């Protein structure tokens, strides 16, 4: 597969994941589609190109680990894991239903491929730091990837983790910020400004890469570049659009935590397909 074919393949994966996000949140009549849609391109590149993992053996010791720290965006993770083959796609229709393995936040004890139960904002990156330090102490070669939200970056625990990772020179840790500039209450810049974000991570001792989080080529190159960094953790600040891929959801705060109606689902799927 040449580069052009690879990027086309990954765009198709992200588009399919977006369609799944729309369908599952509509069926559930709840969930968090906006931040799931904004993260889809990055997670598609991770799971279908960059990370070392085996859906048939989710506990393979040499696998890379992915931590979705902004756990409320789990529809994108569920869509990814189903597409990769960790569980049957039929489960997607059961999102947030009583007895389903797919609840409103990821459950590591029920969902194959989920590394940690996340959702309490700020904690996921801290857990990823622990995973990365443990891997270094044990001399294991796998890498830890984590995704945080821009609103989540208002949490103090994020910056404790930033200090920790730099102190222990966790160059096996690659974090990504899904910087879509919207959170549940409005613009991040109005609620609690986090800019200048890249400069902050630099000041905490991280190697920082800033990209367009919807440009597949930039995501591929950023992850490859991150692998070559030594002695520092890496933060990829990805500029994204909340609700990306669905015209009437893009940049609309309401869809942070509001599911599309049936009519909206049909409109969205027409755009995605």
Secondary structure, 3 states (H helix, E strand, C coil): CCHHHHHHHHHHHHHHHHHHHHHHHHHHCCCCHHHHHHHHHHHHHHHHHHCCCCCCCCCCCCCCEEEECCHHHHHHHHHHHHHHCCCCHHHHHHCCCCCCCCCCCCCCCCCCCCCCCCCCCCHHHHHHHHHHHHHHHHCCCCCEEEEEECCHHHCHHHHHHHHHHHHCCCCCEEEEEEECCEECCEEHHHHHCCCCHHHHHHHCCCEEEEEECCCHHHHHHHHHHHHCCCCCCEEEEEECCCCCCCCCCCCCHHHHCCCCCHHHHHHHHHHHC
